[in-house]
Amino acid sequence: MAIGQQPRKRDDCGVALILVLLAILVLTMLAAAMVFSARTETLAGYNYRIATQTEYVARAGVQAALNFLKSANYEPLPPTSFSGTSPYSSHYTIAPYQTLPVLLYYTGGSSVVCCGVGAINPVVLGKTSGNSNFPPSSATGGTDVVSNWITYVNSSPHNTVNDGLGGSGTFTVTATLVDYHTVNNGFFGVVSAGCSDPLAGGGICRKPNETWLVKSVGTWNSNIGSTASPTVEVDATIAPMFLPYFGNALYGLCNVTMHGNVCTDAYNSNSGTYSNGGGIGACASTSSGTGSNAQPIGAGVGSNGGVTISGAAYSIGGNVTYANQGTSSACDTGFTGSASGVSGSVLPGPAIPSPPDLTATMKSWGYPTTSPAVNPPSGGVTNVYLRADLLFGSTGGKPPLPGIAANGDAVEDSSGTPLAATTCPSVFTAYIESYTWSWVSGKKGGPSYNLYSNYTCTGVSGSGTGSSPYLLGDVTATSAGNQTLNFIGPNFSVEGSASVVAMNSIDSGNKSTINTSNVGPSFPTGGAAMNYSPSPSPPPSNTAAPAFVMDVFTSVSLGGQTNLNYNAATPGVPSPMFLTVNIMGTGTALSMKGQAQLDGTINIPNGDASLGGSGASGAMFGSILAKNIDDGGNYPVHYDVSAKSLSGQLFISQVVSVTRPKY
């Protein structure tokens, strides 16, 4: 540069400053973004935390409601009384859904209303007594349910949840009763110990089965100065589980095995005669259609252990369930076979509780025993009159002999003397009357007559209750000729009026009929193979049939052309609900073969049931619960859905479902 020359200015002067300022700006923006992001994350985490805490509070309200319903602070409206006349006319409006042999009630609609005739307000337990509606303490044994609910569910400290860090939440719970019905928490015909039901001696222990819809609103009270208190609503359904003993066509406590051309379907005996559009030797199916009272659904097969099905021609009209909780290592697990013939699903299910085992009880009654034996004569009739004290007088009367025959002929002995019930003992309330007869014409000086021979009448010990049944020995009908055995109960049917009869065994032979009836024979008629005998006549209907419980110490064998409680004229009538058979034997305790037919609910806690070779007309109506079941050889099982209400076990209330409304 020359002396006196001005220095040149650089073109990049100040760039560094700008860059520094830009860098500071960028860093400031990044720092601000980081701070904002961190704050956002912190707030999001906080919101998530308090939302979760609030939901936990709301769920705690559901748990509080569940605990309350299981506690002594709550007492539901008890089951109806024996009479059942206008039950709860001042509280709930209910109607019977099952009448005989167990009277059970339910409420209709989407909620239960209270209180009194014409009531429209739902049964509700709310935050205050003003928004609650429940029967008074006078109807619940002195328990003030509304007051207890407010105190133990919706008041501090019971409705407060603390996090241990100074934060807390509260919940408010409202419960609406959406279903009320009674169930038999017992086994029909077996004494229910410790039950307050007046019919507990007959195996009836009615309990209320309630379903509650619970709405719990939780609020979180923040300890860090939040201006808004978050709230969360949780809805839940609370109900107990009721497991019927006879809830399936076939159920094994260990295993169920089905093979060959076997099938199950369902009908409702309360609707009358079983009908599948064909014969009883087949079942309603999805391919063949349905009958007027038969469906290819609802007739499940299950086991506490495993279920095995083989063969290509089977048809199961319902679900197949397994619990994998068999009674021993011999029990299978899961399902084995093809599910192609199952109309429902194959899936795990709850284990059925063990049914009553009467082995020790029957030993205390004197079993095994063979006296008095019941042996119908060849071509003859034996009438077992039960509860004769109800039929013929409170002091114990004598069963009447059949009177005038259908054609007007007299009923006399061989000497021509009209017979009367004078040969029966007079101090018993049950009798075994046995005879053969023949029609004789050309009697000197008079009309033709029916001639009795081999007539006997034996008294039977017991009172016909679950604790003191009528005691018989072996019931055997094995002679070549057709034989008929009639169990004749009370000539009226009321709730809990089952006649309980114990016996050592039942062997029907190959050509015999064992009937249950509420009507004594009007004229003598000998055995009727493959048909409901007209003696006694007429066959009982579902509403008139007496209920029978048969406790068998060893086994029941039905073979050939025999039937037990089966009415060929109207299949499925009388209802299987009106005959319960408890068989205590081990090994093969129930054997059905040939063309044997049976209407009943069967309990075999220690032994096996074997069904096979049904022919064209063999069939089982009702339900079988046994240790093991083997069904093969074309033996159909027609499940009576009304049997679900006969016997069962009611468990404690539980949360069935929980949802959080999205609003």
C-alpha positions in Angstrom: 0.0 0.0 0.0 1.4 3.4 -0.9 1.9 6.1 1.7 -1.2 8.2 2.1 -3.4 5.6 0.4 -6.6 4.7 2.3 -7.0 1.0 3.4 -9.5 -1.0 1.4 -12.6 -2.2 3.3 -13.2 -5.9 3.4 -16.4 -7.2 1.9 -16.9 -9.8 4.7 -16.9 -7.5 7.6 -19.6 -8.3 10.2 -20.3 -11.8 8.8 -18.9 -13.5 11.8 -21.2 -11.5 14.1 -24.2 -12.4 12.0 -23.2 -16.0 12.0 -22.8 -15.9 15.8 -26.1 -14.2 16.2 -27.8 -16.8 13.9 -26.2 -19.6 15.8 -27.4 -18.1 19.1 -30.9 -17.8 17.5 -30.9 -21.4 16.4 -29.6 -22.6 19.7 -32.2 -20.5 21.5 -34.9 -21.9 19.3 -33.6 -25.4 19.9 -33.4 -24.8 23.6 -36.9 -23.4 23.5 -38.1 -26.4 21.5 -36.4 -28.7 23.9 -38.0 -26.9 26.9 -41.4 -26.9 25.2 -41.0 -30.6 24.3 -39.9 -31.5 27.8 -42.8 -29.5 29.2 -45.2 -31.2 26.8 -43.8 -34.6 27.7 -44.0 -33.8 31.4 -47.6 -32.6 31.1 -48.5 -35.7 28.9 -46.9 -38.0 31.5 -48.7 -36.2 34.2 -52.0 -36.3 32.4 -51.5 -40.0 31.7 -50.5 -40.6 35.3 -53.5 -38.9 36.8 -55.8 -40.4 34.2 -54.5 -43.8 35.1 -54.8 -43.0 38.8 -58.4 -41.8 38.2 -59.3 -45.0 36.3 -57.8 -47.0 39.2 -60.0 -45.0 41.5 -63.1 -45.7 39.4 -62.2 -49.4 39.3 -61.8 -49.3 43.1 -65.4 -48.3 43.2 -66.4 -51.4 41.2 -64.4 -53.5 43.7 -66.1 -51.7 46.6 -69.5 -52.5 45.1 -68.5 -56.2 44.6 -67.2 -56.4 48.2 -70.5 -54.9 49.5 -72.7 -57.3 47.6 -70.7 -60.2 49.1 -70.7 -58.8 52.6 -73.1 -59.1 55.5 -74.0 -55.5 54.9 -76.1 -56.6 52.0 -79.2 -58.8 52.0 -81.1 -59.4 48.8 -84.8 -59.9 48.7 -85.2 -63.5 49.8 -86.8 -66.3 47.6 -90.5 -66.7 47.6 -92.3 -68.7 50.2 -93.7 -72.2 49.8 -97.1 -71.1 48.8 -95.9 -68.7 46.0 -99.1 -66.7 46.2 -98.6 -63.2 44.8 -95.0 -63.2 45.8 -93.5 -59.8 46.5 -96.6 -58.0 45.6 -95.4 -55.1 47.7 -91.8 -55.2 46.4 -90.8 -56.8 43.1 -93.2 -57.9 40.3 -92.1 -61.4 39.4 -93.6 -64.4 37.6 -92.8 -68.1 37.6 -90.4 -69.5 35.0 -90.5 -73.0 36.4 -93.4 -74.4 38.4 -93.0 -78.1 39.2 -91.3 -79.9 40.8 -89.4 -76.7 41.9 -91.1 -73.3 41.9 -88.8 -70.6 40.6 -89.4 -67.0 39.7 -87.9 -64.2 37.6 -88.4 -60.5 36.8 -88.8 -59.3 33.2 -87.7 -56.2 31.4 -84.4 -54.4 31.2 -84.4 -53.6 34.9 -86.1 -54.7 38.1 -88.7 -52.2 39.4 -89.7 -51.5 43.0 -91.8 -51.2 45.1 -95.4 -52.4 44.9 -98.0 -53.2 42.3 -97.6 -50.9 39.3 -94.1 -49.7 40.3 -92.1 -48.2 37.5 -88.9 -47.1 39.3 -85.8 -49.3 38.9 -84.1 -50.8 41.9 -81.1 -48.6 42.4 -78.4 -48.0 45.0 -77.2 -44.5 44.6 -75.1 -41.8 46.3 -77.9 -40.7 48.7 -81.1 -42.2 50.0 -83.0 -39.8 47.8 -81.7 -41.3 44.6 -81.9 -44.9 45.8 -84.8 -47.3 45.5 -84.6 -50.7 47.3 -87.0 -52.8 49.5 -87.2 -51.7 53.1 -85.3 -53.5 55.9 -88.5 -55.3 56.9 -88.2 -57.2 53.6 -84.6 -58.1 54.0 -84.4 -59.6 57.5 -83.7 -56.2 59.1 -80.8 -55.2 56.9 -81.0 -51.6 55.9 -79.3 -52.0 52.5 -79.6 -48.4 51.3 -78.0 -47.0 54.5 -75.3 -49.6 54.4 -74.5 -48.8 50.8 -74.2 -45.1 51.4 -72.0 -45.7 54.4 -69.7 -48.5 53.1 -69.5 -47.6 49.4 -70.2 -43.9 48.9 -68.9 -42.2 52.1 -65.4 -41.4 53.4 -63.1 -43.1 54.2 -64.5 -46.1 52.2 -64.7 -44.2 48.9 -61.3 -42.6 49.2 -58.0 -43.9 47.6 -54.6 -42.4 48.6 -51.4 -42.7 46.6 -49.1 -42.3 49.6 -47.6 -39.1 48.1 -50.3 -36.6 49.2 -52.6 -37.3 46.3 -56.0 -38.9 46.6 -59.1 -39.8 44.7 -62.7 -40.5 45.4 -65.4 -42.5 43.7 -69.1 -42.4 43.5 -70.9 -45.7 42.6 -74.5 -46.3 41.4 -75.7 -49.9 41.0 -78.9 -50.8 39.1 -80.5 -54.2 39.5 -81.1 -55.5 36.0 -82.1 -59.1 36.7 -83.5 -61.1 39.6 -84.4 -64.7 39.4 -84.4 -67.6 41.9 -82.4 -70.8 41.4 -82.2 -74.1 43.3 -78.9 -74.1 45.0 -79.3 -77.7 45.9 -79.7 -81.2 44.4 -83.3 -82.1 44.0 -84.3 -85.0 46.3 -81.2 -84.9 48.4 -81.4 -83.1 51.8 -79.8 -79.6 51.7 -78.0 -79.3 55.0 -77.8 -75.8 56.5 -80.4 -74.3 54.2 -83.2 -72.2 55.6 -85.6 -73.1 52.7 -88.7 -74.8 54.2 -88.3 -77.5 51.5 -84.6 -78.1 52.2 -85.5 -81.7 53.2 -86.5 -82.4 49.6 -83.4 -81.0 48.1 -84.8 -77.5 47.4 -82.7 -74.6 48.5 -83.9 -71.5 46.6 -81.5 -68.6 46.4 -81.8 -65.2 44.5 -79.5 -64.8 41.5 -79.0 -61.1 40.8 -77.3 -59.2 38.1 -76.2 -55.6 38.8 -75.1 -52.9 36.4 -72.5 -50.8 38.3 -71.5 -47.3 37.2 -68.4 -46.0 39.1 -67.1 -42.4 38.6 -63.6 -41.8 39.9 -62.2 -38.3 40.6 -58.5 -37.5 41.2 -57.7 -34.7 43.6 -54.2 -33.6 42.5 -51.6 -32.6 45.1 -49.6 -30.3 42.7 -52.1 -27.6 42.1 -54.1 -28.8 39.2 -57.0 -26.5 38.4 -59.2 -29.3 37.1 -60.1 -32.6 38.8 -60.0 -35.3 36.2 -62.9 -37.9 36.2 -63.2 -41.3 34.7 -66.3 -43.5 34.4 -66.1 -47.3 34.5 -69.1 -49.6 33.9 -69.2 -53.1 35.1 -71.6 -56.1 35.4 -71.6 -58.0 38.6 -73.3 -61.4 38.9 -72.8 -64.8 40.4 -72.2 -68.0 38.3 -74.8 -70.7 38.5 -73.7 -74.1 37.3 -76.5 -76.6 36.8 -75.7 -80.2 37.5 -77.9 -81.2 34.5 -76.8 -78.5 32.0 -75.7 -80.9 29.3 -77.1 -83.9 27.5 -74.1 -85.9 28.7 -71.5 -84.8 31.2 -68.6 -86.8 32.6 -66.8 -86.1 35.9 -63.8 -87.9 34.3 -64.3 -88.8 30.6 -67.0 -88.9 27.9 -66.5 -91.2 24.9 -68.9 -91.2 21.9 -68.6 -93.5 18.9 -70.7 -94.8 16.1 -73.9 -93.1 14.8 -74.8 -91.3 18.0 -76.5 -87.9 18.4 -77.8 -85.3 20.8 -80.6 -82.8 20.4 -82.7 -80.7 22.7 -86.4 -80.2 23.5 -88.4 -78.5 26.3 -90.7 -80.8 28.2 -92.6 -77.8 29.4 -93.8 -77.5 25.8 -95.1 -81.0 25.7 -94.2 -84.0 23.5 -90.8 -84.5 22.0 -91.0 -84.3 18.2 -88.2 -84.0 15.7 -90.2 -84.6 12.6 -89.3 -88.3 12.6 -88.8 -91.1 15.1 -87.1 -91.0 18.5 -84.2 -93.1 17.2 -82.8 -90.0 15.4 -82.1 -86.4 16.4 -83.0 -83.1 14.9 -80.1 -81.8 12.9 -79.1 -78.8 10.8 -79.4 -81.0 7.7 -82.8 -82.7 8.5 -84.4 -79.6 10.0 -86.3 -79.4 13.3 -89.5 -80.7 14.6 -92.2 -79.0 16.6 -90.3 -79.6 19.8 -86.7 -80.4 19.0 -83.7 -78.4 18.1 -80.1 -79.2 17.0 -78.8 -76.8 19.5 -78.5 -76.6 23.3 -77.7 -80.3 23.9 -74.1 -80.1 24.8 -71.6 -82.7 25.8 -68.9 -82.0 28.4 -66.5 -83.4 30.9 -64.3 -82.3 33.8 -61.6 -84.3 32.1 -61.7 -84.9 28.3 -64.1 -85.7 25.5 -63.4 -88.3 22.8 -65.6 -88.6 19.7 -65.0 -91.0 16.8 -67.0 -92.0 13.8 -68.2 -90.1 10.9 -72.0 -90.2 11.4 -72.3 -88.6 14.8 -74.3 -85.3 15.5 -73.8 -83.2 18.6 -76.6 -80.6 18.9 -74.6 -78.1 21.0 -71.1 -77.3 22.3 -68.4 -79.8 23.4 -66.7 -78.5 26.5 -63.8 -79.8 28.6 -62.4 -78.5 31.9 -59.1 -80.5 32.1 -59.8 -81.0 35.8 -60.6 -84.7 36.0 -60.9 -86.6 39.3 -57.9 -88.8 38.7 -54.9 -89.5 36.5 -57.1 -91.8 34.5 -59.0 -88.9 33.2 -58.2 -87.5 29.7 -57.7 -83.9 28.9 -59.0 -81.7 26.0 -60.8 -82.9 23.0 -59.9 -85.9 20.8 -61.5 -86.5 17.4 -63.2 -84.6 14.6 -65.4 -81.6 15.3 -67.2 -81.9 12.0 -70.4 -83.2 13.6 -70.5 -80.6 16.4 -73.2 -77.9 15.7 -71.7 -75.6 18.3 -68.1 -75.0 19.4 -65.4 -77.1 21.0 -63.9 -75.1 23.8 -62.8 -75.2 27.5 -65.5 -74.8 30.1 -66.0 -74.7 33.8 -65.8 -77.9 35.8 -69.1 -79.1 37.2 -69.0 -79.6 41.0 -69.1 -83.1 42.3 -72.8 -84.2 42.7 -74.0 -85.8 46.0 -72.6 -89.2 46.9 -75.1 -91.1 49.0 -73.1 -94.2 49.5 -72.5 -93.6 53.2 -76.1 -92.5 53.7 -77.5 -95.5 52.0 -75.3 -97.8 54.2 -76.8 -96.1 57.2 -80.2 -97.1 55.8 -79.1 -100.7 55.8 -77.9 -101.2 52.2 -76.9 -103.5 50.6 -80.2 -105.3 51.2 -82.5 -107.6 49.2 -85.7 -107.1 51.2 -88.4 -106.5 50.4 -87.8 -107.6 46.9 -90.0 -106.4 44.0 -90.5 -109.2 41.4 -93.4 -108.6 39.1 -94.9 -112.0 38.1 -94.7 -113.1 34.5 -97.4 -111.4 32.5 -98.6 -109.6 35.6 -98.6 -106.3 37.4 -96.9 -104.9 40.5 -98.1 -101.6 41.9 -95.8 -99.8 44.4 -98.1 -97.3 46.1 -96.0 -94.5 47.6 -97.2 -92.0 50.1 -100.3 -93.9 50.7 -100.9 -91.7 53.8 -101.6 -88.8 51.3 -103.6 -91.0 49.0 -105.8 -92.9 51.5 -105.9 -91.0 54.7 -103.6 -89.4 57.3 -103.5 -92.6 59.4 -102.3 -94.8 56.6 -104.8 -96.6 54.5 -104.8 -99.5 52.1 -104.3 -99.3 48.3 -107.5 -100.1 46.4 -107.6 -103.0 44.0 -108.7 -102.2 40.5 -112.5 -102.2 40.5 -114.7 -102.9 37.6 -113.0 -103.9 34.4 -113.5 -101.8 31.3 -116.2 -104.1 29.9 -118.2 -104.0 33.1 -117.1 -107.4 34.4 -116.6 -107.9 38.1 -113.1 -108.2 39.7 -113.3 -111.3 41.8 -111.2 -114.2 43.2 -111.5 -117.8 42.0 -114.4 -118.4 44.4 -116.4 -115.6 42.8 -116.1 -113.3 45.8 -115.5 -109.6 44.9 -112.0 -108.6 46.0 -111.4 -105.7 48.3 -108.1 -104.4 49.8 -108.4 -106.4 52.9 -105.2 -108.5 52.6 -102.8 -105.5 52.9 -101.2 -104.5 56.2 -102.8 -101.5 57.7 -99.9 -99.8 59.5 -97.7 -98.8 56.5 -97.8 -95.8 54.2 -96.4 -97.6 51.2 -97.3 -101.0 49.7 -96.2 -103.5 47.1 -99.2 -105.0 45.5 -98.6 -107.8 43.0 -100.9 -110.0 40.9 -101.7 -111.8 37.7 -105.1 -111.9 36.2 -107.2 -113.6 33.6 -110.6 -113.1 32.1 -113.1 -115.9 32.8 -116.4 -116.3 31.1 -119.4 -118.5 31.7 -119.5 -118.0 35.4 -122.5 -119.9 36.9 -125.3 -117.5 37.7 -123.6 -114.3 36.9 -121.4 -112.3 34.5 -117.9 -113.1 33.4 -115.2 -111.9 35.7 -111.5 -111.0 36.0 -109.7 -113.7 38.0 -106.8 -112.7 40.3 -104.0 -115.1 41.0 -100.7 -114.8 42.8 -102.0 -111.8 44.7 -99.7 -110.4 47.4 -99.6 -107.2 49.3 -96.5 -106.2 51.4 -96.0 -103.1 53.5 -92.9 -100.9 52.9 -90.9 -99.0 55.6 -90.1 -95.4 55.4 -91.8 -92.1 54.9 -90.9 -91.2 51.4 -88.6 -88.2 52.2 -84.9 -87.6 51.4 -83.9 -88.5 55.0 -86.4 -91.4 55.4 -87.1 -92.9 52.0 -89.2 -95.9 51.3 -86.8 -98.9 51.5 -86.9 -101.6 48.8 -84.5 -104.4 48.0 -83.8 -105.6 44.4 -86.3 -104.5 41.8 -86.2 -107.3 39.2 -88.2 -108.1 36.2 -86.3 -110.8 34.4 -88.9 -113.5 33.5 -89.7 -114.3 29.9 -93.2 -112.9 30.1 -94.1 -109.2 29.8 -94.2 -107.5 33.2 -95.4 -104.1 34.4 -94.2 -102.3 37.5 -96.0 -99.1 38.4 -94.7 -96.6 40.9 -97.8 -94.7 42.0 -97.2 -91.4 43.8 -99.6 -88.9 45.3 -102.7 -88.1 43.2 -101.8 -84.4 43.3 -98.5 -82.6 42.5 -97.2 -79.7 44.5 -93.9 -78.2 44.8 -91.4 -80.3 46.6 -93.7 -83.3 46.9 -91.3 -85.9 45.4 -91.6 -89.4 46.7 -88.1 -90.8 47.5 -87.7 -94.5 47.2 -84.4 -96.4 47.9 -83.5 -99.8 46.4 -80.6 -102.1 46.1 -80.7 -102.4 42.3 -83.0 -102.2 39.2 -82.9 -104.9 36.5 -85.7 -104.6 33.9 -84.8 -107.7 31.9 -85.8 -107.6 28.3 -89.6 -107.2 28.1 -90.8 -105.1 31.0 -92.2 -101.7 31.7 -91.5 -99.5 34.7 -93.9 -96.6 35.0 -94.3 -93.6 37.3 -97.8 -92.3 37.7 -100.2 -90.3 39.8 -103.1 -92.5 39.1 -103.7 -96.1 40.4 -104.9 -98.7 37.8 -108.6 -98.6 37.0 -108.6 -102.2 35.8 -106.0 -104.9 35.7 -103.8 -105.0 32.7 -100.6 -107.1 32.3 -97.3 -106.1 30.9 -97.0 -104.1 27.8 -93.7 -104.3 26.0 -92.4 -101.2 24.2 -95.4 -99.2 25.3 -96.5 -97.1 28.2 -98.8 -99.6 30.0 -102.4 -98.5 30.2 -102.2 -99.6 33.9 -102.1 -97.1 35.5 -104.1 -95.0 33.1 -104.1 -92.3 31.9 -100.4 -91.4 31.6 -99.5 -88.4 33.7 -99.0 -85.1 32.0 -96.1 -82.7 32.8 -98.3 -80.7 35.1 -100.0 -83.6 36.8 -97.1 -86.1 37.1 -95.8 -86.7 40.6 -92.0 -86.3 41.1 -90.0 -89.4 42.0 -86.5 -89.8 43.3 -84.9 -93.3 43.2 -81.7 -93.8 45.2 -80.1 -97.0 43.9 -77.2 -98.6 45.9 -75.6 -100.7 43.1 -76.8 -100.5 39.5 -79.6 -100.0 37.0 -79.8 -102.3 34.0 -82.3 -101.7 31.1 -82.1 -104.1 28.2 -84.1 -105.3 25.3 -87.6 -104.0 24.9 -87.9 -102.3 28.2 -88.5 -98.8 29.4 -88.4 -96.7 32.6 -90.7 -93.8 33.0 -91.2 -93.7 29.2 -94.4 -93.0 27.4 -94.5 -94.2 23.8 -97.7 -92.4 23.1 -96.3 -89.0 24.0 -92.5 -89.2 24.1 -90.9 -87.0 26.7 -94.0 -87.0 28.9 -93.8 -87.2 31.9 -90.9 -84.8 32.0 -87.4 -86.2 32.8 -87.5 -83.6 35.6 -90.0 -85.7 37.4 -87.7 -88.7 37.8 -84.2 -88.3 39.3 -82.2 -91.5 39.7 -79.1 -91.5 41.9 -76.9 -94.6 41.4 -74.1 -95.1 43.8 -72.4 -98.2 42.2 -68.9 -98.3 40.7 -68.0 -99.9 37.4 -70.9 -99.9 35.0 -73.7 -98.5 37.2 -76.1 -97.7 34.3 -76.5 -100.0 31.3 -78.9 -99.2 28.5 -78.9 -101.6 25.5 -81.2 -103.1 23.0 -84.2 -100.8 22.5 -84.3 -99.6 26.1 -85.9 -96.2 26.8 -85.5 -93.9 29.8 -87.0 -90.5 30.8 -85.0 -89.0 33.7 -82.1 -87.1 35.1 -79.4 -89.5 36.2 -76.6 -89.0 38.7 -73.8 -91.5 38.9 -71.0 -90.0 41.0 -68.8 -93.1 41.3 -69.6 -95.2 38.3 -70.0 -95.3 34.6 -72.9 -95.1 32.2 -73.0 -97.3 29.1 -75.4 -96.8 26.2 -75.2 -99.0 23.2 -77.1 -100.9 20.6 -80.3 -98.9 20.6 -81.9 -100.5 17.6 -84.7 -98.5 15.9 -86.4 -97.1 19.0 -84.0 -97.0 21.9 -83.5 -93.5 23.3 -82.6 -91.5 26.4 -84.7 -88.5 27.3 -83.2 -86.1 29.9 -79.6 -85.9 31.1 -76.8 -88.1 32.4 -74.1 -86.9 34.9 -71.6 -89.8 35.6 -68.0 -90.4 36.3 -67.5 -91.8 32.8 -69.9 -92.1 29.9 -69.7 -94.4 26.9 -72.3 -93.7 24.2 -72.2 -95.8 21.1 -74.2 -97.9 18.7 -76.7 -95.4 17.5 -78.0 -94.4 21.0 -79.6 -90.9 20.8 -79.9 -88.6 23.8 -82.7 -86.1 23.7 -81.8 -83.4 26.3 -84.6 -81.7 28.2 -83.5 -78.1 28.6 -85.9 -77.6 31.6 -83.5 -79.9 33.6 -81.1 -76.9 33.9 -83.3 -75.4 36.6 -83.7 -78.7 38.6 -80.4 -78.8 40.6 -77.2 -76.7 40.6 -74.7 -74.7 42.6 -74.7 -70.9 43.0 -71.3 -69.3 43.4 -70.4 -65.9 44.9 -70.8 -62.8 42.9 -68.0 -61.8 40.6 -67.2 -59.1 38.0 -68.4 -60.4 34.7 -67.3 -57.5 32.5 -65.7 -54.0 32.8 -65.8 -51.3 30.2 -64.7 -47.6 30.1 -67.1 -45.6 28.0 -65.4 -43.6 25.2 -66.9 -40.2 25.7 
